[in-house]
Amino acid sequence: MTVFLLCLLAAVLLALGFEMFLVMGVPSLLGWYLFYPTIPPVALAQKLLGGVNVSTLLAIPFFIFAADIMARGSIAKRLTDLVKTNIGHLRGGIGHTTVVSCMGFGAICGSAPATVAALGRLLHPELLKARYEEKFALGLIASSAECALLIPPSITLIIYGWLTGTSIADLFAAGFVVGVVLGIAFMIYVQFVTWRTGAGSFERASRSQRLLALRDGLVALGMPFIILGGIYGGIFTATEAAAVAVVYALVIEMLIYRSFGLKTLMEVAESSAITVVVIFILLAMGSMLSFLITLGQVPSYFTQLFAAWNVDWIVFFLIVNIVLLIAGMFIDPNSILLVLVPTFFPVATSLGIDPVHFGIVVCLNICIGMITPPFGLDLFIVSSTLRRPVELIVRGIWPFIFTNLIVLLLITYVPQFSTAILSVVR
């Protein structure tokens, strides 16, 4: 009853439009005051501050700063040109260019919103020029950007690893495989639309144009190789890799490409700082909420409930997917992680589910939530970036949601897609 009342209060606050840190924080503080008055206030303060005082979380501000630097600079355009000159002449080439460019930029920045902001303006007119319908073009951009949540360095996977104690390197390896599978699924659908509509392609780039694009884009492509190679080569940790990403981005944009100067860098730093503060306030509130969820024995209750119902891992994943998909329609990704993962993760481990596999399924659900109406975050980012109505984007997003659901079922019930690579990297 206690948990039900607090959940009801959170739902009311969410419906009234309160910020998510209040939706999580007010029920937590009220629950502590009413039901756990013997816990001293200093204990909650320690949970708030101690929850984010973790070296692993330093990767988040570093990767966000690196992503903002590259979004403001010229890396996005150079990366897109590299892909376009090599496959743009193929039938459906610009559609494939959109998917591959978003995957490549996601492998550099780890942020779906940053990918949309950086590549949307570049790819949208190219897709229209190739005679694709605008609703398809908008849906493709929004959907392809979500690969950034899976392909390392993924901020979502970093938060999941922090919440559950799962190896971030293992999550990155599995996320890379699943991100590529998702990208291939999008490319198959692009090819189908191309055959059905007769959308055009671009002229084949000359050899000199391809070499020029390779020269300009090769430096940008070096970042994912340095980050992932450094992590799996044992040279540095994921947190240290994030710091390397910032230095690398600064060197490329300010010294090699000379895309902007010190004044712009200060503006980028300010924007990144605001984003980081918002995320860390949520993480602090999530730490307190997780503490109270544990005190209330909520995970234990669900574990016993599923055991009494004789629920196996197949049915459990069905329940988890439904809950996460619905949550993704209304709540931002970080809040979903902070509220639902502490509840479901102990149940998953009790059923013998690999933590990496569970994390990838959760992350893929969050990807789908970011493009699912009515409040998918990427829908509004695409709308504001390209100045197109959300209704038009929603009309073009449904085929990609169905494609996502097919991949979700595949990843959920064939665990080897997530775990097979771990025997290689461990």
ZINOR-V806964 format. One record per pair of residues at least 24 apart in sequence whose ideal C-beta (glycine too) atoms are under 6 Angstrom apart, sorted by sequence separation. I is the first residue (numbers start at 1). J is the second residue. D is the distance in Angstrom with one decimal. If there is no record, write none. Layout:
BEGIN
I,J,D / I,J,D
END
This chain:
BEGIN
152,176,5.8 / 320,344,5.7 / 6,31,5.0 / 79,104,5.4 / 98,123,4.9 / 150,175,4.5 / 151,176,5.6 / 223,248,5.4 / 79,105,5.9 / 371,397,5.4 / 150,178,5.4 / 151,179,3.7 / 76,105,5.9 / 116,145,4.6 / 150,179,3.6 / 115,145,4.1 / 336,366,5.9 / 94,126,5.2 / 147,179,4.8 / 2,35,5.5 / 94,127,5.8 / 112,145,4.7 / 115,148,4.6 / 219,252,5.7 / 333,366,4.5 / 112,146,5.2 / 147,182,5.8 / 316,351,5.8 / 94,130,4.5 / 112,148,4.6 / 147,183,5.4 / 368,404,4.7 / 111,148,5.8 / 112,149,5.3 / 313,351,4.7 / 70,109,5.9 / 313,353,5.6 / 325,365,5.9 / 106,147,5.1 / 306,347,5.9 / 324,365,3.7 / 328,369,1.6 / 67,109,3.3 / 76,118,3.9 / 80,122,5.2 / 98,140,5.4 / 102,144,3.7 / 106,148,2.8 / 71,114,5.0 / 76,119,5.5 / 102,145,5.1 / 110,153,4.0 / 329,372,5.0 / 67,111,4.7 / 103,147,4.8 / 107,151,4.9 / 110,154,5.1 / 299,343,5.9 / 303,347,5.1 / 328,372,5.6 / 364,408,5.4 / 77,122,5.9 / 99,144,4.7 / 102,147,5.8 / 106,151,4.8 / 110,155,5.1 / 298,343,5.7 / 302,347,5.2 / 330,375,5.5 / 71,117,5.5 / 98,144,5.5 / 63,110,4.9 / 67,114,4.2 / 71,118,4.0 / 299,346,3.8 / 303,350,5.2 / 364,411,5.9 / 103,151,6.0 / 293,342,5.3 / 361,412,5.3 / 282,334,5.1 / 286,338,3.0 / 290,342,4.3 / 357,415,4.7 / 360,418,4.5 / 357,418,4.4 / 169,231,5.4 / 356,418,6.0 / 357,419,5.5 / 354,419,5.4 / 132,199,4.9 / 131,199,4.8 / 130,199,5.4 / 131,200,5.2 / 130,200,5.0 / 168,238,4.5 / 103,183,4.9 / 99,183,5.3 / 99,186,4.9 / 99,187,5.3 / 63,153,5.2 / 96,187,5.3 / 63,155,6.0 / 60,155,5.7 / 95,190,3.7 / 317,412,5.0 / 92,190,5.3 / 59,158,5.3 / 92,191,5.2 / 92,194,3.5 / 91,194,5.7 / 57,162,5.9 / 56,162,5.3 / 93,201,4.6 / 91,201,5.5 / 89,201,5.7 / 89,202,5.7 / 88,202,4.4 / 89,204,3.9 / 108,223,5.1 / 108,224,5.9 / 107,224,4.1 / 85,205,3.9 / 85,209,5.4 / 85,210,4.8 / 85,213,4.3 / 82,213,4.6 / 81,213,4.8 / 82,217,3.3 / 78,216,4.5 / 79,217,5.4 / 78,217,4.7 / 79,220,5.3 / 78,220,5.6 / 75,220,4.4 / 156,333,5.8 / 160,337,6.0 / 159,337,5.3 / 163,341,5.1 / 59,238,5.4 / 63,242,4.8 / 66,245,4.1 / 70,249,5.4 / 59,239,4.6 / 62,242,3.3 / 66,246,4.8 / 69,249,4.3 / 73,253,3.7 / 58,239,5.0 / 62,243,5.2 / 65,246,5.4 / 164,345,5.3 / 174,356,5.1 / 178,360,5.3 / 56,239,6.0 / 59,242,4.0 / 66,249,4.5 / 74,257,5.1 / 55,239,5.8 / 62,246,5.2 / 69,253,5.7 / 74,259,4.5 / 171,356,5.9 / 73,259,3.7 / 170,356,5.0 / 174,360,5.1 / 171,359,5.5 / 166,355,4.4 / 164,355,5.8 / 166,359,5.9 / 232,425,5.5 / 72,268,5.3 / 69,268,5.7 / 160,359,4.7 / 68,268,4.9 / 68,271,5.8 / 68,272,4.7 / 157,363,6.0 / 65,272,4.4 / 156,363,5.2 / 64,272,5.2 / 156,366,6.0 / 64,275,5.5 / 64,276,5.8 / 150,363,6.0 / 149,363,6.0 / 189,403,5.3 / 61,276,4.4 / 149,367,5.0 / 185,403,5.2 / 146,367,4.0 / 185,407,5.1 / 146,370,5.6 / 182,407,5.3 / 52,280,5.3 / 143,371,5.7 / 142,371,5.2 / 52,283,5.1 / 52,284,5.1 / 51,284,5.7 / 145,378,6.0 / 178,411,5.7 / 48,284,4.7 / 51,287,2.4 / 142,378,4.7 / 47,287,5.2 / 48,288,5.5 / 142,382,4.7 / 47,288,4.9 / 44,288,5.9 / 47,291,4.8 / 138,382,5.9 / 174,418,4.5 / 177,421,5.3 / 173,421,5.1 / 138,388,6.0 / 170,422,5.6 / 173,425,4.6 / 138,393,4.5 / 135,392,5.6 / 139,396,3.2 / 143,400,3.8 / 138,396,5.1 / 139,397,4.4 / 21,281,4.9 / 25,285,4.5 / 28,288,4.9 / 135,395,4.7 / 136,396,5.2 / 21,282,5.6 / 24,285,4.4 / 28,289,4.9 / 31,292,5.4 / 135,396,3.2 / 139,400,5.3 / 116,378,5.9 / 124,386,5.4 / 21,285,5.0 / 28,292,5.4 / 24,289,5.1 / 116,381,4.7 / 120,385,4.5 / 112,378,5.9 / 116,382,5.6 / 120,386,5.5 / 113,381,5.1 / 117,385,5.6 / 116,385,6.0 / 3,296,5.6 / 3,298,5.8 / 20,335,4.6
END
